[in-house]
Amino acid sequence: MSDIGIGREQLRAFIERIERLEEEKAAIADDIKEVYAEAKATGFDTKVMRRVVKLRKENAQERAEFEAILDLYMHALGMIDDAAVADPETGEVDGEDLREPTRAARHGSPVGFDLGPGV
């Protein structure tokens, strides 16, 4: 019978830890919303900021692959001109690395913009 009591207390401890973490997570989410609201009041586009935050979490190769596939799909749907489509393996268009900022800008691609440290 004491085994059940030990298991019960251990379970209760896990549940209480999870509940505390959920409360902290909700508080952090509220803090993040406040920062976005402050940025919006300052004139920043929060939708773009959210995308930048997401991009900063990805490595350069993941971003290059995503942009290349996006270009390919948009090209297939006639949403972009007959411009060259980036290679998903290398991120290159016509032998140029789009991850390098000046080349990326020339091709109209956000890939390679300096998004801060570690990106």
C-alpha positions in Angstrom: 0.0 0.0 0.0 2.9 2.3 0.7 4.1 1.9 -3.0 0.8 3.5 -4.1 1.4 6.5 -1.7 5.0 7.0 -3.1 3.7 6.8 -6.7 0.9 9.2 -5.8 3.2 11.8 -4.3 5.7 11.5 -7.2 2.8 12.0 -9.6 1.5 15.0 -7.7 5.0 16.5 -7.7 5.3 16.1 -11.5 1.8 17.6 -12.1 2.6 20.6 -9.8 5.9 21.2 -11.6 4.1 21.1 -15.0 1.4 23.5 -13.7 4.0 26.0 -12.5 5.8 25.8 -15.8 2.6 26.3 -17.7 2.0 29.5 -15.6 5.5 30.7 -16.4 4.9 30.0 -20.0 1.7 32.0 -20.0 3.5 34.9 -18.3 6.3 34.8 -20.9 3.7 34.7 -23.7 2.1 37.8 -22.3 5.5 39.5 -22.1 6.1 38.7 -25.7 2.7 40.1 -26.7 3.6 43.3 -24.9 6.9 43.6 -26.7 5.2 43.2 -30.1 2.6 45.8 -29.0 5.4 48.2 -28.1 7.1 47.6 -31.4 3.8 48.2 -33.3 3.2 51.4 -31.4 6.7 52.5 -32.5 5.9 51.8 -36.1 7.3 48.4 -36.8 5.4 45.8 -38.8 4.9 43.0 -36.2 4.0 40.4 -38.8 7.4 40.9 -40.5 9.1 40.9 -37.1 7.5 37.5 -36.3 8.8 36.1 -39.6 12.3 37.5 -38.8 12.2 35.8 -35.3 11.2 32.5 -37.1 14.0 32.9 -39.7 16.6 33.5 -37.0 15.7 30.1 -35.5 16.5 28.4 -38.8 20.0 27.9 -40.1 21.2 29.4 -43.4 20.8 26.1 -45.3 17.2 25.6 -44.1 16.4 29.2 -45.2 18.1 28.8 -48.6 16.2 25.5 -49.2 12.9 27.1 -48.2 13.4 30.2 -50.4 14.5 28.0 -53.4 11.3 25.8 -53.1 9.2 28.9 -52.6 10.7 30.5 -55.7 10.1 27.3 -57.6 6.4 27.1 -56.6 5.8 30.8 -57.3 7.4 30.4 -60.7 5.3 27.4 -61.4 2.1 29.3 -60.5 3.2 32.4 -62.6 3.5 34.5 -59.6 7.1 35.6 -60.5 8.8 36.4 -63.8 10.8 33.8 -65.7 13.8 34.7 -63.4 16.1 32.0 -62.5 15.0 29.7 -59.7 17.4 29.0 -56.8 18.9 25.6 -56.4 17.5 24.1 -53.2 20.8 22.3 -52.4 23.2 25.3 -52.8 20.9 28.4 -52.7 22.6 29.5 -55.9 21.0 31.1 -59.0 23.0 30.9 -62.2 26.1 30.0 -60.1 25.7 32.9 -57.6 25.1 32.3 -53.9 21.9 34.1 -52.9 22.9 33.9 -49.3 25.4 36.6 -49.9 23.5 39.9 -49.3 24.4 41.9 -52.4 23.5 39.0 -54.7 20.4 38.2 -52.8 19.2 41.8 -53.1 20.0 41.9 -56.8 17.7 38.9 -57.2 15.0 40.2 -54.9 15.4 37.5 -52.4 15.5 38.0 -48.6 17.9 35.1 -48.3 21.2 36.3 -46.9 20.1 39.4 -45.2 21.9 40.1 -42.0 19.4 39.0 -39.3 21.8 39.4 -36.4 24.2 37.3 -34.5 24.3 33.6 -35.1 22.3 33.8 -38.3 
